[in-house]
Amino acid sequence: MTDAARLKATVYVAGLENAVTDAILADAFLPFGEIVDVTLPKPDLPSSTDAHRGFGYIEFESQMDAREAIDNMDQSELFGRVIKVAQAKPQKNSNEGLGSKTAVWEQEGYLAKHAVRVEERLGATGGPETSDEIDNPMQGLESLDVAGPQPVGSQI
């Protein structure tokens, strides 16, 4: 099975009580189809006494089984807590997005996604034609000879 197909057959379960184990979660979702794998991520801190982080992933044999589990188990109760069941999303790269330690504009896909060529920007605004005029940040400020706020109703 490809990674994309595996992801579509995987559900995300949130709001789990600490007493929930892999076996309990598998038993709760078994009526919806053949389960391939159950994962309950461990806490990041080794000193934590929690068994898991309060969420888990269940991979089903087929996408239809995963869809059936989502439809029937979302907002249901497990061990006295209402659980959220949704389609699993791909794991983010730790070097991308707002949680990374790299500036957003230095990330791999940022420029490809957000860069606009100078010609396109000028074509849309009907701006100046030469690059000398573009690079001058003081352009258009020649008539401003008085600093500070202007009285109401006065024109420069």
C-alpha positions in Angstrom: 0.0 0.0 0.0 1.4 3.5 -0.9 2.0 6.1 1.8 -1.0 8.2 0.5 -3.3 5.2 0.6 -2.1 4.3 4.1 -2.7 7.9 5.2 -6.3 7.8 3.9 -6.8 4.5 5.8 -5.5 6.0 9.1 -7.7 7.9 11.6 -6.6 10.3 14.3 -8.2 9.9 17.7 -7.9 12.7 20.3 -9.1 13.3 23.8 -8.0 9.9 25.2 -7.9 9.2 28.9 -4.5 8.1 30.3 -5.9 4.6 31.1 -6.5 3.9 27.4 -4.0 1.4 25.9 -3.3 0.2 22.4 -5.4 -2.9 23.1 -8.3 -0.9 24.4 -8.2 1.4 21.4 -8.0 -1.5 19.0 -11.0 -3.2 20.7 -13.1 0.0 20.5 -12.5 0.4 16.8 -12.5 -3.3 15.8 -16.2 -3.3 14.7 -15.4 -1.0 11.8 -12.9 -3.2 10.0 -9.6 -4.9 10.0 -7.0 -2.9 12.0 -3.4 -2.9 10.7 -1.7 -0.8 13.4 -2.5 1.2 16.6 -0.1 3.9 17.7 -0.2 6.0 20.9 2.7 8.5 20.9 4.7 8.7 24.1 5.2 12.0 25.9 8.2 14.1 24.8 9.6 14.4 28.3 11.1 11.2 29.6 10.2 12.2 33.2 6.5 12.3 32.4 4.3 9.7 34.1 1.7 9.8 31.4 1.3 6.6 29.3 0.7 8.6 26.1 0.1 12.1 24.9 -3.7 11.9 24.8 -4.1 11.0 21.1 -3.4 8.1 18.8 -3.6 6.8 15.3 -5.4 3.7 14.0 -4.5 2.3 10.6 -7.3 0.3 9.0 -6.9 -2.2 6.1 -9.2 -0.1 3.9 -10.1 3.5 3.4 -13.8 2.7 3.7 -13.3 1.2 7.1 -11.5 4.3 8.3 -14.4 6.5 6.9 -16.9 4.3 8.8 -14.9 4.6 12.0 -14.8 8.4 11.7 -18.5 8.6 11.0 -19.5 6.4 13.9 -16.9 7.2 16.6 -16.4 11.0 16.3 -17.8 12.8 19.4 -18.5 9.4 21.1 -17.4 8.6 24.7 -14.5 6.4 25.7 -13.5 6.0 29.4 -15.8 8.9 30.3 -14.2 11.4 27.8 -15.6 12.6 24.5 -13.2 11.7 21.8 -12.5 13.4 18.5 -12.0 11.1 15.5 -10.8 12.5 12.2 -8.8 11.7 9.1 -5.1 11.6 9.8 -3.0 14.3 8.2 0.6 13.9 6.9 3.3 14.6 9.4 4.9 18.0 9.0 8.6 18.4 8.4 10.2 19.8 11.5 12.1 22.3 9.4 8.9 23.8 7.8 6.1 26.0 9.1 5.7 28.1 12.2 7.2 25.6 14.6 10.5 25.3 12.9 13.8 27.0 14.0 14.3 28.4 10.5 12.8 31.7 9.4 9.8 31.3 7.2 11.3 33.2 4.3 14.4 30.9 4.4 12.5 27.7 4.2 12.7 25.6 1.1 9.3 26.1 -0.6 8.6 29.7 0.6 10.2 31.6 -2.3 8.7 29.3 -4.9 5.3 29.8 -3.4 5.4 33.5 -2.7 8.0 35.1 -5.0 6.7 37.5 -7.6 8.9 38.7 -10.4 9.5 42.4 -10.7 8.0 42.5 -14.2 4.8 40.9 -12.9 4.5 43.3 -10.0 5.1 46.3 -12.3 2.7 45.1 -14.9 -0.1 44.8 -12.4 0.4 48.3 -10.9 1.5 50.1 -14.1 4.6 51.3 -12.2 7.9 52.7 -13.4 9.7 51.0 -16.3 13.4 51.2 -15.2 15.0 49.5 -12.3 16.6 52.8 -11.1 13.2 54.2 -10.4 12.2 51.0 -8.5 15.2 51.0 -6.2 14.8 54.6 -5.1 12.9 54.5 -1.8 12.6 58.4 -1.7 10.8 58.6 -5.0 7.7 60.8 -4.8 8.7 62.4 -1.6 10.4 65.5 -3.1 7.4 67.8 -2.3 7.4 66.9 1.4 9.5 69.6 2.9 7.8 69.9 6.3 8.0 67.0 8.8 5.3 66.1 11.3 1.6 66.0 11.3 -0.3 68.5 9.2 -3.2 70.6 10.4 -6.6 69.3 9.5 -7.7 70.6 6.1 -4.3 71.7 4.9 -2.8 70.3 1.7 0.9 69.8 1.0 
